[in-house]
Amino acid sequence: MFYLRLPSIPRLPRIATLLTPFLLLSSAVFAPVAGAAEKVNIGLVFPFSGPNAQFGINSRQGIELALDDMKAAGLLKGLEVNLVSADVPAPNAAGAAVQRLITQNQVVGVIGSFVSSVTLAASEVTERAGVPMITHSFADQITGRGYRYIFQVAPRASTFGEKQFQYAADIAAKAGEKLSRIAIFYEDTAYGTAQAEGIRKAAKAAGVDVVIDDGYPLGITDVAPLINKLRRSDAQVVFPVSYFNDGLLIIRTMRQQRITLPVVGGAAGYIIPEFKQGLGEFAEDVYSIAPANYDKVPDIAKRYEARYHAFMPHEAIMYGAALQHMIAAIQQAGSTDPDKIRDAIAKLKKCDGFSAGIPGGCTSFGSTGLTASAYPIFVQWRGPGLVTVFPADAATAAPRWNGKEIK
């Protein structure tokens, strides 16, 4: 049986102890009528406006499809799930927005927010309120602070950075080229700095020189100094860790100046449909590290494309999986008490639905809230879409390096 949760109160142990009899009585009073669907509010915190709006829109579309899939399959089991959205384009708006979701909308959990700096700010509020949050944001700090109520369905940014380098080096070696000199460009937010650090450490461990290691402000408008520096260097490959607009500008400027060395993007804006639309032929063969790709769940991808007229980007997969995991946890807990939901999220290993589209095949979490099963993959632009090319056990096509297909 599910119980309606009262509006959230601050986490003060002595007060909570005093109020326990009242809360138990209230739960009995508000118990649902037998046979009635229990109404559950889940908050969505995403940038639906501003420079990262497309990521928020894509994420919400994946979440909506994931919810509809569960409804169609009869998997809600007496739950009426209501999604309550908050537009949070910047970190300074996160605290108030999440607080409203908890106190006014009585959400029992939060999904979001793609942008790591926003997730860091939002999870400060969910932690204080004791409300579970599941994110696909990458920054290491998200599950590195000892918090109990935050969960990451993707590996941390430094792991993405390490694999970005290692996968590129492995593919280059298969093509007969030993990497010895690389360039790193990264935007200076939590995501960019953490992922760049992963690339940097992996290169150092492999004895590879980082001949360019330059940060830049998010939303940069003039990349000429970066590209001129790249032209003068002897780098064999460039690793731009960028959101959408920055990534487009860097690669377009490179290709217009006939700099043809391989590009290995840092997920985010490199693996959404708009990347191809923005770059046209310049997108061909661009690599990116990725947390997931639509070619691993073709049936879900087909439904997404039929509804939204574009291939399903990674954030739609990851956040669809996050929602389904949270709903399954609510059912497993048999309660809308956020503490019980939090514990169920931590214990649950879900390997069907959208979760099957994540490399590793499941959503599950370790003791810190970090994924216990997911790992990064390499995708590459081929014509209108992305194919998974590395590692071999996840690949659906062979990689290409400098125009040459690697068997």
C-alpha positions in Angstrom: 0.0 0.0 0.0 1.2 3.5 -0.8 0.9 6.5 1.5 0.6 10.1 0.6 3.6 12.1 1.9 3.0 15.4 3.8 4.9 18.5 2.6 8.7 18.2 3.3 10.1 19.6 6.6 13.8 20.3 7.3 15.9 17.3 8.5 16.0 18.0 12.3 16.2 14.6 14.1 14.8 15.7 17.5 11.8 17.5 15.9 11.2 14.5 13.6 11.1 12.2 16.7 8.6 14.4 18.4 6.4 14.5 15.2 6.5 10.7 14.6 3.1 10.0 16.2 1.5 12.8 14.2 3.0 11.6 10.9 1.9 8.0 11.5 -1.7 9.2 12.2 -1.6 11.5 9.1 -0.5 8.6 6.9 -3.5 6.6 8.1 -5.8 9.5 7.5 -4.6 10.0 3.9 -4.4 6.3 2.9 -5.9 5.9 -0.5 -9.2 4.2 -1.1 -8.8 0.6 -2.1 -8.4 0.2 -5.8 -7.6 3.9 -6.4 -4.4 4.8 -8.1 -1.9 6.5 -5.8 -0.8 9.9 -7.2 2.9 10.5 -7.1 4.7 13.6 -8.1 8.3 13.4 -9.5 10.2 16.6 -10.2 12.1 17.3 -13.4 14.9 19.9 -13.2 16.4 20.8 -16.5 17.4 23.8 -18.7 14.4 24.3 -20.9 15.6 27.7 -21.9 19.0 29.2 -22.5 22.0 27.8 -24.3 21.5 24.2 -23.0 17.7 24.1 -23.6 17.9 21.4 -26.3 19.5 19.0 -23.8 16.6 19.7 -21.4 14.0 19.1 -24.1 15.7 15.9 -25.3 15.8 14.7 -21.7 12.2 15.4 -21.1 11.2 13.7 -24.3 13.0 10.5 -23.2 11.4 10.7 -19.8 7.9 11.1 -21.3 8.5 8.1 -23.6 9.8 6.0 -20.7 6.7 6.8 -18.7 4.4 6.0 -21.6 6.2 2.7 -22.2 5.5 1.7 -18.6 1.9 2.7 -18.8 1.4 0.8 -22.1 3.0 -2.3 -20.6 0.8 -2.1 -17.4 3.9 -1.6 -15.2 2.7 1.3 -13.1 0.8 -1.1 -10.8 -1.6 1.4 -9.1 0.5 4.5 -9.4 -0.5 7.7 -11.2 2.8 9.4 -11.9 2.7 13.1 -12.5 5.8 14.8 -13.9 6.4 18.4 -12.5 8.9 20.4 -14.5 11.2 23.2 -13.4 13.2 25.3 -15.9 16.7 25.8 -14.4 19.1 27.2 -17.0 21.8 28.2 -14.5 23.0 27.1 -11.1 21.8 30.2 -9.3 18.2 29.3 -10.1 18.5 25.7 -8.9 18.0 26.1 -5.1 14.7 28.0 -5.2 13.3 25.8 -8.0 14.0 22.6 -6.2 12.7 23.9 -2.9 9.4 24.8 -4.6 9.1 21.3 -6.1 9.6 19.8 -2.7 7.4 22.1 -0.6 4.7 23.2 -3.0 4.5 20.2 -5.4 5.4 17.6 -2.7 7.6 15.6 -5.1 8.9 12.3 -3.8 12.0 12.4 -6.0 13.8 14.5 -8.5 15.3 13.7 -12.0 17.9 16.1 -13.6 19.6 18.2 -14.6 22.1 17.3 -17.3 24.3 20.4 -16.6 26.7 19.3 -13.8 26.9 22.7 -12.1 23.1 22.9 -11.9 23.0 19.3 -10.5 25.6 20.2 -7.9 23.4 23.1 -6.7 20.1 21.2 -6.9 21.4 18.3 -5.0 22.4 20.5 -2.1 18.7 21.1 -1.6 17.5 17.6 -2.1 20.1 16.4 0.4 19.0 18.8 3.1 15.4 17.8 2.4 16.1 14.1 2.3 14.6 13.7 -1.2 16.3 11.3 -3.6 17.6 12.7 -6.9 18.9 10.7 -9.9 21.1 12.4 -12.4 23.0 11.7 -15.6 25.4 14.6 -15.0 29.1 13.6 -15.0 31.0 15.8 -12.5 33.0 13.8 -10.0 31.9 16.0 -7.1 28.3 14.9 -7.5 28.8 11.6 -5.7 32.1 12.6 -4.2 30.7 14.6 -1.3 29.4 11.8 0.9 25.7 12.6 0.2 23.1 9.9 0.6 20.3 11.1 -1.6 22.0 11.6 -5.0 22.6 8.9 -7.6 24.5 9.0 -10.9 23.4 6.7 -13.7 26.5 7.4 -15.7 30.2 7.1 -14.8 31.9 10.2 -13.4 33.6 12.7 -15.7 37.2 11.7 -14.9 36.3 8.2 -16.0 35.0 9.6 -19.3 38.2 11.5 -19.7 40.4 8.5 -19.1 38.4 6.4 -21.5 38.4 9.2 -24.1 42.1 9.0 -24.2 42.5 5.2 -23.8 39.9 4.4 -26.6 41.5 6.9 -29.0 45.0 5.5 -28.3 43.7 1.9 -28.8 42.0 2.7 -32.1 45.1 4.7 -33.4 47.3 1.7 -32.5 45.0 -0.6 -34.5 45.5 1.9 -37.4 49.3 1.6 -37.0 49.7 5.0 -35.3 51.2 5.4 -31.9 49.9 8.5 -30.1 52.6 10.6 -28.5 51.2 14.2 -28.7 47.7 15.3 -28.0 45.8 18.6 -27.5 43.1 19.2 -25.0 40.5 22.1 -25.1 38.0 22.2 -22.3 35.3 24.6 -21.1 35.9 25.7 -17.5 32.8 24.4 -15.7 32.6 21.4 -13.4 32.0 19.0 -16.3 34.8 20.3 -18.5 37.5 20.6 -15.9 36.8 17.1 -14.4 36.8 15.4 -17.8 39.9 17.2 -19.0 41.7 16.0 -15.8 40.8 12.4 -16.7 42.3 12.8 -20.2 45.4 14.6 -18.8 46.0 11.8 -16.2 45.6 9.0 -18.7 47.9 10.7 -21.2 50.6 11.1 -18.5 50.3 7.5 -17.4 50.8 6.4 -21.0 53.8 8.7 -21.5 52.0 10.9 -24.0 52.8 14.6 -24.2 49.9 17.1 -23.8 51.2 19.8 -26.2 48.1 22.0 -25.6 46.1 22.0 -22.4 43.8 25.1 -22.6 40.6 25.9 -20.8 38.2 28.5 -22.1 35.0 30.2 -20.8 31.6 28.5 -21.5 29.9 30.2 -24.4 33.2 31.3 -26.0 32.6 33.4 -29.2 36.1 33.6 -30.6 38.1 30.3 -30.9 40.7 31.7 -33.3 43.4 31.8 -30.7 42.8 28.2 -29.8 42.7 27.0 -33.4 45.8 29.0 -34.3 47.6 27.4 -31.5 46.5 24.0 -32.6 47.7 24.7 -36.1 51.2 25.5 -34.9 51.3 22.4 -32.7 52.3 18.9 -33.8 49.3 17.3 -32.0 48.0 14.0 -33.6 44.5 14.3 -32.1 42.5 16.9 -30.4 40.1 16.4 -27.4 37.6 19.2 -27.1 35.5 18.8 -23.9 32.6 21.2 -24.8 28.9 21.8 -24.7 27.0 22.1 -27.9 27.7 25.6 -29.3 31.3 25.6 -28.2 31.9 22.3 -29.9 30.3 23.4 -33.1 32.5 26.5 -33.2 35.7 24.7 -32.5 35.2 22.0 -35.1 33.8 24.3 -37.8 36.8 26.6 -37.4 39.2 23.7 -37.5 37.8 22.2 -40.7 37.4 25.6 -42.4 41.2 26.0 -41.8 41.8 22.5 -43.2 43.0 21.1 -39.9 42.0 17.5 -40.5 43.4 15.6 -37.5 41.0 13.3 -35.6 38.6 15.0 -33.2 37.4 13.1 -30.0 34.5 15.0 -28.4 33.5 14.9 -24.7 29.9 13.7 -25.1 27.4 16.5 -24.3 26.8 18.5 -27.5 28.8 16.0 -29.7 26.2 13.3 -29.7 22.8 15.0 -30.4 21.0 15.3 -33.7 21.6 19.0 -33.8 25.4 18.4 -34.0 25.1 17.1 -37.5 22.6 19.8 -38.5 25.0 22.4 -37.3 28.1 21.0 -38.9 26.9 19.2 -42.0 29.8 17.4 -43.7 32.3 18.6 -41.0 30.6 16.2 -38.6 31.6 13.1 -40.5 33.9 10.7 -38.6 34.0 12.9 -35.5 34.4 10.7 -32.4 32.9 11.2 -29.0 32.9 9.4 -25.8 29.3 8.6 -24.8 27.3 7.1 -21.9 24.9 5.3 -24.2 23.8 5.2 -27.9 20.4 4.5 -29.5 21.7 1.6 -31.6 21.7 -0.6 -28.4 17.9 -0.3 -28.0 16.5 -0.3 -31.5 12.9 -0.8 -30.6 12.8 2.1 -28.1 14.8 4.2 -30.6 12.2 3.5 -33.3 9.4 4.7 -31.1 11.3 7.8 -30.1 12.1 8.7 -33.8 8.5 8.2 -34.8 7.3 10.5 -32.1 10.0 13.2 -32.2 11.4 12.9 -35.7 15.0 12.6 -34.7 17.2 9.9 -33.4 17.2 9.3 -29.7 20.1 11.1 -28.0 22.0 9.8 -25.1 20.4 12.1 -22.5 16.9 10.7 -23.5 18.1 7.2 -22.9 19.8 8.0 -19.6 17.0 10.1 -18.1 14.4 7.7 -19.4 16.3 5.0 -17.5 16.5 7.2 -14.4 12.8 7.7 -14.3 12.0 4.0 -14.8 14.4 3.2 -12.0 12.8 5.7 -9.7 9.3 4.4 -10.4 10.4 0.8 -9.9 12.0 1.8 -6.6 8.7 3.5 -5.4 6.9 0.3 -6.2 9.5 -1.8 -4.4 9.4 0.5 -1.4 5.6 0.3 -1.3 5.6 3.8 0.0 6.0 7.4 -1.0 8.2 8.1 2.0 11.4 9.6 0.3 13.7 7.7 2.8 12.2 4.4 1.8 12.4 5.3 -1.9 16.0 6.3 -1.4 16.8 2.9 0.1 15.0 1.1 -2.7 16.8 3.1 -5.4 20.2 2.1 -3.8 19.3 -1.6 -3.6 17.6 -2.0 -7.0 19.3 -3.4 -10.1 17.1 -2.8 -13.1 18.1 -4.4 -16.4 15.1 -3.9 -18.7 13.4 -1.1 -20.5 15.5 2.0 -21.0 18.1 0.7 -18.5 19.0 -2.0 -21.1 20.3 0.7 -23.4 23.0 1.8 -21.0 26.4 0.1 -21.6 26.5 -2.6 -18.9 22.8 -3.3 -19.5 21.5 -2.1 -16.2 21.0 0.8 -13.8 22.5 0.0 -10.3 24.4 2.0 -7.8 27.4 1.6 -5.4 27.7 2.8 -1.9 28.4 6.4 -2.9 25.5 6.6 -5.3 27.7 6.3 -8.4 26.7 3.8 -11.0 27.9 0.2 -10.3 27.5 -1.1 -13.8 27.7 1.5 -16.6 30.8 2.2 -18.6 31.6 4.7 -21.4 31.6 3.9 -25.1 33.0 5.5 -28.3 30.5 6.6 -31.0 31.4 8.1 -34.4 29.4 10.2 -36.8 28.5 8.3 -40.0 26.1 10.1 -42.4 23.0 11.2 -40.6 23.6 9.3 -37.3 25.9 7.8 -34.7 27.3 4.3 -34.5 28.9 2.6 -31.6 32.5 1.7 -32.6 34.4 0.8 -29.4 35.0 -1.2 -27.3 34.6 -4.3 -29.4 32.0 -5.9 -27.1 29.7 -2.9 -27.5 30.4 -2.0 -31.1 27.9 -2.2 -33.9 30.4 -1.0 -36.6 34.2 -0.8 -37.1 35.9 2.5 -36.3 37.5 4.8 -38.9 40.7 6.6 -38.2 41.9 9.3 -40.6 39.4 8.0 -43.1 40.6 4.4 -42.9 38.3 1.7 -41.5 39.9 -0.3 -38.8 39.1 -4.0 -38.8 
